[in-house]
Amino acid sequence: MSFQIEYRAPFGQSMHLCVTYYNAEMHRRVHDLLMHTDDGNTWEVETSSMVLSHFPIAYVEYHYQVEDDHGKCIRKEWSGVPRVYAIDDSKNYIFQDQWRDLSLQHYLFRWTKRPLAYLKNIPFFDRSIVFRVSAPHIKSSQHVALLGSEGPLGAWNVKHPLPMHYIGDGDWMLSINAYAIRLPLEYKYVVVSDETHDVVEWEKGGNRRTKIKRLEWGEQLVLYGGNLRTDCELVCHDDFFNKDNTIAHEIRELYI
């Protein structure tokens, strides 16, 4: 497995990957791995999904933190919604991530109850691209979907968005077979009505793009997209008047 994150660390500080491996019985192994950088901005580290020969990995959970030269943690990203993925030992995973901090408005989101897709049921292929995005603010009558430049991703046709799976805590995930997909790839997340199946909102900003240009057999590209960049209504309760107030807000980054 390889991990990559963009982060500009001050001189004398370094990025670390704190990763926990779980086997099928949920026994765990914890590692703190020093990451390396060539430009001071892009940090990378490689590790094995097979920690021990008798400890096959079923899940991986991890977060990033910044440490000084003495190993003291200077800054740790928010992990209230953990980065957790089901793992197939026979495949190689490439994680491309963004740093996460808790947004000031996060507590205002109303979490809705939805049917959950379990991580172990998310399919993987000989070559996969796994998309993950946070969207706790969309309505209970809507879901998140994906559109992209390639045919398997709908070729930007609003009639053919790919619905994503809700995995809990406001996060959505989708795994697609990348065998017939040309890289690099451009894509965007959209909001779709459950009733009409129409795209009701595109996320704002430019197209998202993959950095990797080729996937080999067995490689799984995991793209963590941060926040779904759409408008939302933040709801807060006024105890004095005993009523809810709504605030129109444009979400740019949930994790800032």
Salt bridges, closest charged atoms under 4 A:
GLU6 OE2 - LYS211 NZ 2.76
ASP32 OD1 - HIS16 ND1 2.84
GLU67 OE1 - HIS16 NE2 3.35
GLU77 OE1 - ARG83 NH2 2.96
ASP88 OD2 - LYS91 NZ 3.15
ASP97 OD1 - ARG83 NH1 3.17
ASP101 OD2 - ARG75 NH2 2.05
GLU150 OE2 - ARG182 NH2 3.26
ASP171 OD2 - ARG132 NE 2.98
GLU186 OE2 - ARG209 NE 3.01
ASP194 OD1 - HIS143 ND1 2.62
GLU203 OE2 - ARG208 NE 2.68
GLU203 OE2 - ARG229 NH2 3.84
GLU216 OE2 - ARG214 NE 2.79
ASP231 OD2 - LYS204 NZ 3.60
ASP239 OD1 - HIS237 NE2 3.74
ASP244 OD2 - ARG110 NH2 2.33
ASP244 OD1 - HIS237 ND1 2.81
GLU250 OE2 - ARG252 NH2 3.34
